């Protein structure tokens, strides 16, 4: 083995060793590494396989280019978000334009370019070393033997994936283990009966033409463990991302026959308008309506029929994952999964005779349909109005006023109108016109500020508060439009997630950091006098539950109840305008699914930490 000490050979070997060690950096960032021995075994098998097939490192080295380029991203995500590259991150990358990325990174884009240039240099120099040496060629008789063994392993693994693995015999496991398995199975059935999501077609068991793999033949690893290995595990993540995209693109076709079988509680043609406003990146404690010392809600605070909801949390602090939970029956603990095989409240309202509108100042459809836009397509009228992305060329939310007036004036007697706003999306100073730049100094007029620069903390916070002030004006105008219509009308507002803003000594900003500032979101309901006269009981229950512990999962059920829409398997216990309301467990994505109401709020960042062990992410 002395040949490994030769410079070229040593460089190549150390390169592959460093790539293989990437999963083991997780503990350095305070994150556990599950099954480290299995990960090491899988990596060894993968290296043997690719080396055996290609014979020379120089021949397979090009397959490693994605791993080199992904390495900085993986380390960055571990450092700041506590997890490696996932399907969700690949989705965000696919749905983010170069202009958005440039704005987000600001001047740090040059640092990023430098890092990637360095990674490319490492890739090229290690390939040159691999090409110039022949000491690492695998040409002896052991190569076909190892390939044969690996082929058998691959066949056994593939067989188990396709036909399943038989459970161990109950007798061999002992009565206690058998009893535990029966209890676990019972719990699984009970949990499944409470689940509102229909399974994906791929997850529905199919009749097996061959018997399952014998339990004793089960290999000590699975696809999930392989996906967490490096560098070849990236291929599994890429395949998973591709499958998610295909699934999402096919979602509308596969859910075409889905029906809520919704109807009005009392059939009638009386006029009625229900409005759902989805906010963006808005933080609960920055609303003076909720006690903030700056007067960020001077207009809403004067509305007598505005009912602030004091304790609403969102399950995850990312728009593309949180909004589907707001507008559909998608459970919080499924919010990391793209797509959902049910439709949204848009379809339920349509079935009950409402004309539906989706008016958005967010991004329109791109190469990949986002989870939000898939649901938006259900509406009778879909209007995406933002042509400028999230830059200073994007529209202010007031661009929605014209389409809103047209929707309210539409001759259909009953209307559901969804307004999806840009709210307080970064850059905060781009979300409002100059006259709303109240708190100074601010970021207004500064070209490409870098939110990661803590030196702009005061300006960043001032601009953020001004964006809330503009949101107050926007929402008051929406309420004014509904008042002018002089019809029974009700409106719900809820933000998709909040923001962390360098609070006290906290050195974090933006979102995705598992903090209370991002999970606790502002929300309120408003109703017209005509609505209160028609539905006095709903208004009474709304005011009664204004301090209840709520989640964005409640919004779907409450909005339908506000519209007096019923369907066979409804959950009135999840509607806070109903006498049947009961609080349910509220989960947030913080190092796993953490029970928000059984968690510790830690440090100046207000990080949400489970008191017990959080549920694993599926």
C-alpha positions in Angstrom: 0.0 0.0 0.0 3.1 2.3 -0.1 2.0 3.5 -3.5 -0.8 5.5 -1.8 1.9 7.8 -0.3 2.9 9.0 -3.8 1.7 12.7 -4.1 -0.8 12.1 -6.9 -2.3 9.0 -5.4 -2.5 10.6 -2.0 -4.2 13.6 -3.4 -6.9 11.5 -5.1 -7.4 9.3 -2.1 -7.7 12.2 0.3 -10.1 13.9 -2.0 -12.5 10.9 -2.0 -12.0 10.5 1.7 -13.0 14.1 2.4 -16.1 13.8 0.2 -17.1 10.7 2.0 -16.7 12.5 5.4 -19.3 15.1 4.6 -22.2 13.4 6.5 -20.0 13.3 9.6 -19.8 17.1 9.9 -23.4 17.2 11.2 -22.3 16.8 14.9 -20.0 19.7 14.4 -23.1 21.9 13.9 -25.0 20.3 16.8 -27.0 17.9 14.6 -27.1 14.2 15.3 -25.9 11.7 12.6 -28.2 8.7 12.5 -26.6 5.3 11.9 -23.0 6.4 11.2 -21.9 2.8 10.8 -24.5 2.2 8.1 -23.6 5.4 6.3 -19.9 4.3 6.3 -20.8 0.8 5.0 -23.0 2.2 2.2 -20.2 4.6 1.2 -17.7 1.8 1.1 -20.1 -0.3 -1.1 -20.7 2.6 -3.4 -17.0 3.3 -3.9 -16.3 -0.3 -4.6 -19.1 -0.5 -7.1 -18.2 2.6 -9.1 -14.5 1.8 -8.9 -15.2 -1.8 -10.1 -17.4 -0.7 -13.0 -15.2 2.1 -14.3 -11.8 0.5 -13.3 -10.0 3.9 -13.2 -10.8 6.9 -11.0 -10.2 9.2 -14.0 -13.1 7.5 -15.8 -15.7 8.1 -13.0 -14.3 11.3 -11.6 -16.7 13.4 -13.7 -19.6 11.8 -12.0 -18.4 13.6 -8.8 -18.8 17.1 -10.2 -22.2 17.7 -8.6 -20.8 16.6 -5.3 -18.0 19.2 -5.5 -20.5 22.0 -6.4 -23.0 20.9 -3.8 -20.5 20.7 -1.0 -20.5 24.4 0.0 -24.3 24.4 -0.1 -24.5 21.3 2.1 -22.1 22.9 4.7 -24.0 26.2 4.6 -27.3 24.5 5.2 -25.9 22.6 8.1 -24.4 25.7 9.6 -27.5 27.9 9.4 -30.4 25.6 9.0 -29.4 22.4 10.8 -29.9 20.1 7.9 -28.3 19.1 4.6 -29.6 19.5 1.0 -33.2 18.2 0.7 -35.9 18.0 -2.0 -37.3 21.2 -0.5 -34.0 23.0 -1.0 -33.7 21.7 -4.6 -37.2 23.0 -5.2 -36.3 26.4 -3.9 -33.2 26.5 -6.1 -35.3 25.4 -9.2 -37.9 28.1 -8.5 -35.5 30.9 -7.7 -34.5 33.2 -10.6 -30.9 34.5 -10.9 -32.2 38.0 -10.1 -33.7 36.9 -6.8 -30.6 35.0 -5.9 -28.4 38.1 -6.7 -30.7 40.3 -4.5 -30.7 37.8 -1.7 -26.9 37.4 -1.6 -26.0 41.1 -2.3 -22.3 41.7 -2.3 -21.7 38.2 -0.9 -22.3 36.9 -4.4 -18.6 37.5 -5.1 -17.7 35.4 -2.1 -20.0 32.6 -3.4 -18.5 32.8 -6.9 -15.0 32.6 -5.3 -16.0 29.5 -3.4 -17.4 27.8 -6.5 -14.3 28.7 -8.4 -12.2 27.1 -5.7 -14.4 23.9 -5.8 -14.0 23.7 -9.6 -10.2 24.1 -9.2 -10.2 21.2 -6.6 -12.3 19.1 -9.0 -10.0 19.8 -12.0 -6.7 19.3 -10.2 -7.9 16.0 -8.6 -9.1 14.8 -12.0 -5.7 15.6 -13.5 -4.0 13.7 -10.7 -6.3 10.7 -11.3 -5.7 10.8 -15.0 -1.9 10.9 -14.7 -1.6 7.9 -12.3 -2.2 4.3 -13.1 -1.5 3.1 -9.7 -5.1 3.3 -8.7 -6.4 1.1 -11.6 -8.3 -1.9 -10.4 -7.3 -4.7 -12.8 -6.7 -7.8 -10.7 -8.9 -10.9 -10.3 -10.6 -9.4 -7.3 -12.5 -6.9 -9.4 -15.0 -9.3 -11.1 -15.4 -11.2 -7.8 -16.3 -8.0 -5.9 -18.6 -6.9 -8.7 -20.4 -10.2 -8.6 -21.0 -9.9 -4.9 -22.2 -6.3 -5.2 -24.6 -7.4 -8.0 -26.1 -10.0 -5.7 -26.5 -7.3 -3.0 -28.1 -5.0 -5.5 -30.6 -7.7 -6.6 -31.5 -8.5 -3.0 -32.0 -4.9 -2.2 -34.1 -4.2 -5.3 -36.2 -7.3 -4.6 -36.9 -6.0 -1.1 -37.9 -2.6 -2.4 -40.3 -4.0 -4.9 -41.9 -6.9 -3.0 -41.3 -5.8 0.6 -39.6 -7.6 3.5 -41.4 -10.2 5.6 -41.7 -9.5 9.3 -39.8 -11.7 11.8 -41.7 -14.7 13.1 -43.8 -13.8 16.1 -42.6 -16.9 18.0 -39.0 -16.1 17.5 -39.4 -12.6 18.7 -41.1 -13.6 22.0 -44.5 -12.7 23.4 -43.4 -9.2 24.7 -42.1 -8.1 21.3 -45.1 -9.6 19.6 -47.4 -7.7 21.9 -45.4 -4.5 21.3 -45.7 -4.9 17.5 -49.5 -5.4 17.8 -49.8 -2.2 19.9 -47.7 -0.4 17.3 -49.8 -1.7 14.5 -53.0 -0.6 16.3 -51.5 2.9 16.9 -50.6 3.1 13.2 -54.2 2.2 12.1 -55.6 4.8 14.5 -53.2 7.5 13.3 -54.1 6.6 9.7 -57.8 7.0 10.4 -57.1 10.6 11.6 -55.1 11.5 8.6 -56.9 13.7 6.1 -54.5 13.2 3.3 -55.2 10.5 0.8 -52.1 8.4 0.0 -50.1 8.9 -3.2 -50.8 6.3 -5.8 -47.2 5.2 -5.5 -47.7 4.5 -1.8 -50.8 2.4 -2.2 -49.8 -1.3 -1.8 -50.0 -3.3 -4.9 -50.6 -7.1 -5.1 -47.2 -8.7 -5.2 -46.6 -11.3 -7.9 -43.7 -12.8 -5.8 -43.4 -13.3 -2.0 -41.7 -10.7 0.1 -38.0 -11.0 0.9 -37.3 -13.2 3.9 -36.5 -11.2 7.0 -33.1 -12.8 7.5 -32.1 -11.5 4.0 -32.9 -7.9 4.8 -29.9 -5.7 4.3 -28.8 -3.4 7.1 -29.5 -0.2 5.3 -32.3 1.6 3.3 -32.7 4.3 0.6 -33.0 7.0 3.2 -29.6 6.1 4.7 -28.1 6.0 1.3 -29.5 9.4 0.5 -27.6 10.8 3.5 -24.3 9.4 2.4 -21.7 11.2 0.2 -21.0 11.7 -2.5 -23.2 9.2 -4.3 -26.2 9.7 -2.0 -26.7 13.0 -3.8 -28.0 10.9 -6.7 -30.8 9.6 -4.5 -31.7 13.1 -3.5 -31.8 14.1 -7.1 -34.0 11.2 -8.1 -36.3 12.0 -5.2 -36.5 15.6 -6.3 -37.3 14.5 -9.9 -40.0 12.2 -8.6 -41.5 15.0 -6.5 -41.5 17.3 -9.6 -43.2 14.7 -11.7 -45.7 14.0 -8.9 -46.4 17.8 -8.5 -46.9 18.3 -12.3 -49.3 15.3 -12.4 -51.2 16.4 -9.3 -53.9 18.3 -11.0 -54.7 15.4 -13.4 -54.7 12.9 -10.6 -56.9 15.0 -8.3 -59.3 16.0 -11.1 -62.0 13.7 -9.7 -61.5 14.7 -6.1 -64.7 16.1 -4.5 -65.5 17.5 -1.1 -69.2 17.2 -1.9 -69.6 20.6 -0.4 -72.9 22.5 -0.2 -74.4 25.5 1.6 -75.8 24.7 5.1 -79.0 26.5 3.9 -79.3 26.7 0.1 -79.8 30.3 -1.0 -78.8 32.9 -3.5 -78.2 35.7 -1.1 -75.1 37.8 -1.8 -72.0 37.1 0.3 -68.3 37.8 -0.1 -65.6 35.8 1.7 -62.0 37.1 1.5 -58.8 35.2 2.4 -55.7 37.4 2.6 -52.4 35.5 2.8 -49.6 37.6 4.2 -45.9 37.2 3.6 -43.0 37.2 6.2 -45.0 39.2 8.7 -44.2 38.9 12.4 -46.7 38.9 15.2 -45.0 41.2 17.7 -44.4 43.9 15.1 -48.1 44.7 14.9 -49.3 47.5 17.2 -52.6 45.6 17.0 -50.8 43.0 19.1 -49.1 45.3 21.5 -46.1 46.6 19.7 -45.0 50.1 20.9 -44.6 51.5 17.4 -47.9 52.4 15.8 -47.7 50.1 12.8 -51.5 49.5 12.6 -53.0 53.0 13.0 -55.9 52.1 10.6 -56.8 48.5 11.6 -56.8 49.5 15.2 -59.7 51.8 14.5 -61.9 49.1 12.9 -64.4 47.9 15.5 -65.1 44.7 13.6 -61.5 43.6 13.4 -60.8 40.7 15.8 -57.1 40.0 16.3 -56.2 36.4 16.9 -53.5 36.3 19.6 -52.0 32.9 19.3 -51.6 31.5 15.8 -48.6 29.5 14.7 -47.4 28.3 11.3 -45.9 24.8 11.0 -42.9 25.8 8.8 -41.3 29.1 7.9 -41.2 28.8 4.1 -44.0 30.1 1.8 -44.1 27.2 -0.6 -44.6 24.8 2.3 -46.7 26.8 4.7 -49.4 28.2 2.3 -50.7 24.7 1.3 -51.4 24.0 5.0 -53.4 27.3 5.1 -55.5 26.7 2.0 -56.1 22.9 2.1 -56.5 20.1 4.7 -52.8 19.2 4.3 -51.6 18.3 7.9 -48.7 20.3 9.4 -46.6 17.2 9.6 -46.8 16.7 5.9 -45.9 20.3 5.0 -42.3 19.3 4.0 -43.7 17.1 1.3 -44.5 18.7 -2.1 -48.0 18.3 -3.3 -51.2 17.0 -1.7 -53.7 14.7 -3.3 -56.7 16.7 -2.1 -57.8 20.1 -3.5 -58.0 23.3 -1.6 -60.9 25.3 -0.2 -61.3 26.9 -3.6 -62.8 23.7 -4.9 -65.0 23.3 -1.8 -66.4 26.9 -2.3 -67.0 26.2 -6.0 -68.9 23.1 -5.2 -71.1 25.2 -2.8 -71.9 27.7 -5.6 -69.3 30.4 -5.0 -67.4 32.0 -7.8 -63.7 31.9 -6.8 -60.8 34.3 -7.5 -57.1 33.9 -6.9 -55.4 37.3 -7.1 -51.7 37.3 -6.4 -48.8 39.7 -6.2 -46.4 36.7 -5.8 -44.5 35.0 -8.6 -46.5 33.5 -11.5 -46.0 30.0 -12.9 -42.5 29.1 -14.0 -40.7 26.1 -15.3 -42.0 24.2 -12.3 -45.4 24.7 -10.8 -45.0 25.7 -7.2 -47.2 23.9 -4.6 -49.1 27.2 -4.3 -49.7 27.8 -7.9 -51.0 24.2 -8.3 -53.8 25.0 -5.9 -54.3 28.5 -7.4 -55.3 26.9 -10.7 -58.5 25.6 -9.1 -60.0 29.1 -9.0 -62.4 30.3 -11.7 -60.3 33.5 -12.1 -56.5 33.3 -11.6 -54.5 36.5 -11.9 -50.8 36.7 -11.1 -49.8 40.4 -11.3 -46.2 40.4 -10.3 -43.9 40.6 -13.3 -40.9 42.0 -11.4 -40.2 39.2 -8.9 -39.0 40.3 -5.5 -36.8 43.2 -6.8 -37.3 46.9 -6.6 -39.2 46.5 -10.0 -41.9 44.5 -8.4 -45.4 45.9 -7.8 -46.6 47.0 -4.4 -49.5 45.0 -3.0 -51.9 47.8 -4.0 -51.7 46.4 -7.6 -54.4 44.0 -6.2 -56.9 46.8 -5.6 -58.2 46.9 -9.2 -58.8 43.2 -9.6 -60.3 43.1 -6.1 -62.8 45.8 -7.1 -63.7 43.8 -10.2 -64.1 40.6 -8.2 -66.3 42.3 -5.6 -68.5 43.8 -8.3 -68.8 40.6 -10.2 -72.5 39.7 -10.7 -72.1 36.3 -9.1 -74.0 36.5 -5.8 -71.5 34.5 -3.8 -67.7 35.1 -4.1 -64.5 33.8 -2.5 -61.6 36.0 -3.1 -58.0 35.0 -2.2 -55.4 37.8 -2.1 -51.8 36.5 -2.0 -49.6 39.5 -1.1 -45.8 40.2 -1.0 -46.3 41.7 2.4 -42.9 42.0 4.1 -40.8 39.8 1.8 -37.2 40.8 1.7 -36.1 43.4 0.6 -38.4 45.1 3.1 -37.8 48.6 1.7 -39.0 47.5 -1.7 -42.5 46.6 -0.3 -43.7 50.1 0.3 -43.6 53.6 -1.4 -41.6 56.5 0.0 -44.5 58.0 1.9 -44.6 54.9 4.2 -40.8 55.1 5.0 -41.7 56.3 8.5 -38.9 55.0 10.8 -35.4 56.2 10.0 -32.6 55.4 9.1 -33.9 52.8 6.8 -32.9 50.7 3.8 -35.0 52.8 1.4 -32.9 53.8 -1.6 -30.0 51.6 -0.7 -29.0 49.5 -3.6 -28.7 45.7 -2.8 -28.4 45.8 1.0 -27.1 42.5 2.4 -29.4 41.2 5.1 -26.6 39.1 6.5 -24.7 42.2 7.4 -25.5 42.8 11.1 -24.3 46.4 10.8 -27.6 47.3 9.0 -29.6 46.0 11.9 -31.3 49.3 12.7 -32.0 50.2 9.1 -33.3 46.6 8.5 -35.7 46.8 11.4 -36.9 50.3 10.6 -37.7 49.2 7.0 -39.4 46.1 8.3 -41.7 48.1 10.5 -42.5 50.4 7.6 -43.5 47.4 5.5 -46.0 46.5 8.3 -47.3 50.1 8.3 -47.9 49.7 4.5 -49.6 46.3 5.1 -51.9 48.0 7.6 -52.9 50.6 4.9 -53.4 47.9 2.3 -55.6 45.7 4.5 -57.7 48.7 5.6 -58.2 49.5 1.9 -59.4 45.9 1.3 -61.9 46.3 4.2 -63.0 49.6 2.8 -63.7 48.0 -0.6 -65.8 45.4 1.1 -67.7 48.0 3.1 -68.5 50.0 0.0 -70.1 46.8 -1.5 -72.5 46.9 1.4 -73.0 43.1 1.4 -72.5 40.4 4.0 -68.7 40.0 4.0 -66.1 38.4 6.1 -62.3 38.4 5.8 -59.5 36.3 7.3 -55.8 37.5 7.3 -52.9 35.3 8.2 -49.2 35.5 7.5 -47.4 32.4 6.0 -44.5 32.8 8.4 -42.6 35.5 10.4 -39.0 36.8 10.5 -36.1 36.8 12.8 -34.5 40.3 12.9 -31.2 40.3 14.9 -33.3 40.4 18.1 -31.2 41.5 21.1 -27.9 39.6 20.8 -29.3 37.1 18.3 -27.2 37.1 15.1 -29.8 35.6 12.9 -32.1 37.3 10.4 -34.6 36.4 7.7 -36.5 33.0 8.2 -35.9 29.3 8.4 -34.1 29.4 11.8 -36.6 27.5 14.0 -37.4 30.6 16.1 -40.6 31.7 17.8 -40.4 34.9 15.8 -41.0 32.9 12.6 -43.6 30.5 13.9 -45.9 32.9 15.8 -47.7 34.8 13.0 -50.2 37.7 13.0 -53.8 36.9 12.1 -57.1 38.5 12.4 -60.7 38.3 11.2 -63.0 41.0 10.1 -66.8 41.0 9.4 -69.2 43.5 8.0 -72.3 44.6 10.0 -74.5 42.8 7.5 -72.5 39.6 8.0 -72.9 39.9 11.8 -76.7 40.4 11.4 -76.9 37.2 9.3 -74.5 35.0 11.3 -74.5 36.3 14.9 -73.5 33.0 16.3 -70.3 32.8 14.2 -69.3 36.3 15.3 -69.9 35.4 18.9 -67.7 32.3 18.6 -65.0 34.3 16.8 -64.8 36.8 19.6 -64.9 34.0 22.2 -61.9 32.2 20.6 -59.8 35.2 19.8 -57.2 34.1 22.4 -57.3 30.4 21.6 -54.3 28.4 20.7 -54.6 28.2 16.9 -52.6 27.1 13.9 -52.7 27.7 10.2 -54.3 24.3 10.0 -57.4 26.0 11.4 -57.8 28.4 8.5 -59.2 26.0 6.0 -62.0 24.8 8.3 -62.7 28.3 9.6 -62.9 29.9 6.2 -65.5 27.3 5.0 -67.5 27.8 8.2 -67.4 31.6 7.6 -68.9 30.9 4.1 -71.5 28.6 5.7 -70.2 25.7 3.6 -70.6 22.2 4.8 -69.3 18.8 3.6 -69.7 15.2 4.8 -66.4 14.7 6.6 -66.0 18.3 7.9 -64.1 19.2 11.1 -66.1 21.9 12.8 -64.0 21.3 15.9 -61.1 22.9 13.9 -63.2 26.1 13.1 -62.7 28.9 15.6 -66.1 30.5 14.6 -67.9 27.4 15.7 -69.2 26.3 19.1 -67.7 22.9 18.5 -64.2 24.3 18.4 -61.5 22.3 20.3 -57.8 22.9 20.4 -55.5 20.4 18.6 -51.8 19.7 19.0 -49.7 22.2 17.2 -46.5 21.0 15.5 -43.7 23.1 14.1 -40.7 22.0 12.1 -37.9 22.6 14.6 -35.3 19.8 14.6 -38.1 17.4 13.8 -41.8 17.9 14.5 -41.9 19.7 17.8 -45.0 20.2 19.9 -45.0 24.0 20.1 -47.0 24.0 23.3 -44.6 21.6 25.0 -41.4 23.3 24.0 -38.8 25.6 25.6 -38.1 29.0 24.1 -34.3 29.3 24.1 -32.1 32.4 24.1 -32.4 35.8 22.4 -33.2 34.1 19.1 -36.2 32.5 20.8 -35.4 29.1 19.3 -38.2 26.5 19.8 -36.7 23.4 21.4 -38.8 20.4 22.2 -38.9 19.3 25.9 -39.1 15.7 24.8 -38.0 14.0 21.6 -39.6 15.6 18.5 -41.3 13.5 16.0 -39.0 12.6 13.0 -39.4 14.3 9.7 -41.0 11.9 7.2 
